[in-house]
Amino acid sequence: MASRWYRIPPGFVYDLNADVPSPVAVGHHGRVRIADFALERYFARWEFAVRHLLCASDVEGYPMADLLALADDEARALWDGLRLGYTESTGHPLLRREIASLYEGIEPDDVLVFAGAEEGIFCLANVLLGPGDHAVVTWPGYQSLYEVARAVGAEVTLHELHEADGWALDVDRLRSAIRPDTRLVVVNVPHNPTGMLPGHAEWRALTDLCAERGVHLLSDEVYRFLEFDPADRLEAGADALERGISLGVMSKTFAMAGLRIGWLATRDRALLERLAAFKDYTTICASAPSEILALVGLRAREMVLARSRAIVEANLPLLDAFFASRPETFRWVRPRAGSVAFPRLAVPGADIDAFAADLVAAEGVLLLPGSRFGHPGNHFRIGFGRADLPAALERLADYADLRFG
Ligand SMILES: Cc1ncc(COP(=O)(O)O)c(C=O)c1O
């Protein structure tokens, strides 16, 4: 029998919250209107075309064979016996258990697995925000953290970080940005692109503020566990407040971007349910092999993290020396955590976009100009999670000295 419910005019969607679902007009006609993701477009052009990616945000990809060698008996049996069917839409129960163990007060049922952090961001903005809602998002930052919010019709206030403040969050300024219609505050700590990490007191002030105002806090923690001093590790957003949502992923600290496994963790179960329902329209469930490999990686996290930290710790002194010996050419705020920093080309009259274009043509070394974050300063992102940083930095040094030395 033909049903009238299948006849949806273009530009309409069903309001499933109405007693009787009926079509409601939406502001666009069958196309998601969203600005290009400038950073990802840049990577799509360059990432696999250059010799040295000196602006990558992830840690050097973990070799698959090495990872499998870390599997315990149970995980090895899951891998060997894996059937390539659909998986549980919320995520493999053992994987969710392992993810939950990264937090203090999070249960496996507080965790929803996504295809990377990116899908989690997309689903959360769609579920939590719409026209008439307001969000406050730190900036410069990973574009989807504010762009998806805008695309779903929310008004976004960017909480700008400044080099002169050491890129620090300003909780008082953030407080004054919160309005009665604010539904979501978004922060990314440790921060991409600056490597900023708030102190514990500042973080507590921010999480208390969100709790007081009843606002959800999306805490993008994809670089968590890469604090240069482990004592600086912040309480996870999901632990800090009931409406805190921690975003995690295997890509960065855990060095396994190719798995495309990420997650949202929150004690707000009603929100998690809505997220699960929305995910039915994006990926439904995660990749079966990736879930098992992520399980292996998280169970062996001490080894995985030790490798990531060793790469970062070997690279940082090289950056220190590089910047210390070129104070007229570059300035940087030394990061406190993560695998990226946001230095500035300080030569009067020099332009970072032109310099980066010349550098990649001459040396095959890629930097990420601040313009890709929509940032007007002469800053650029540099990544120090890759094993080829020494060679890449040498080429950058030679080229910069030739140009500006
Ligand atoms: C702060 C931040 N959040 C989220 C993501 C998305 O992570 P993924 O590519 O693993 O989905 C990135 C990736 O660069 C990021 O830097």
The ligand as an SDF file (V2000), in Angstrom:
LIG
                    3D

 16 16  0  0  0  0  0  0  0  0999 V2000
   41.1370   19.1290   17.1190 C   0  0  0  0  0  0  0  0  0  0  0  0
   40.7280   18.0590   16.1640 C   0  0  0  0  0  0  0  0  0  0  0  0
   39.5170   17.4950   16.3030 N   0  0  0  0  0  0  0  0  0  0  0  0
   39.0920   16.5330   15.4750 C   0  0  0  0  0  0  0  0  0  0  0  0
   39.8860   16.0850   14.4360 C   0  0  0  0  0  0  0  0  0  0  0  0
   39.3670   15.0260   13.5190 C   0  0  0  0  0  0  0  0  0  0  0  0
   40.0180   13.8150   13.7570 O   0  0  0  0  0  0  0  0  0  0  0  0
   39.8340   12.6070   12.7340 P   0  0  0  0  0  0  0  0  0  0  0  0
   40.4790   13.0540   11.4470 O   0  0  0  0  0  0  0  0  0  0  0  0
   40.5640   11.4880   13.3040 O   0  0  0  0  0  0  0  0  0  0  0  0
   38.3940   12.3550   12.5540 O   0  0  0  0  0  0  0  0  0  0  0  0
   41.1520   16.6500   14.2510 C   0  0  0  0  0  0  0  0  0  0  0  0
   42.0120   16.2280   13.1390 C   0  0  0  0  0  0  0  0  0  0  0  0
   42.9270   16.9080   12.7300 O   0  0  0  0  0  0  0  0  0  0  0  0
   41.5790   17.6590   15.1480 C   0  0  0  0  0  0  0  0  0  0  0  0
   42.7840   18.2300   15.0440 O   0  0  0  0  0  0  0  0  0  0  0  0
  1  2  1  0
  2  3  1  0
  2 15  2  0
  3  4  2  0
  4  5  1  0
  5  6  1  0
  5 12  2  0
  6  7  1  0
  7  8  1  0
  8  9  2  0
  8 10  1  0
  8 11  1  0
 12 13  1  0
 12 15  1  0
 13 14  2  0
 15 16  1  0
M  END
$$$$
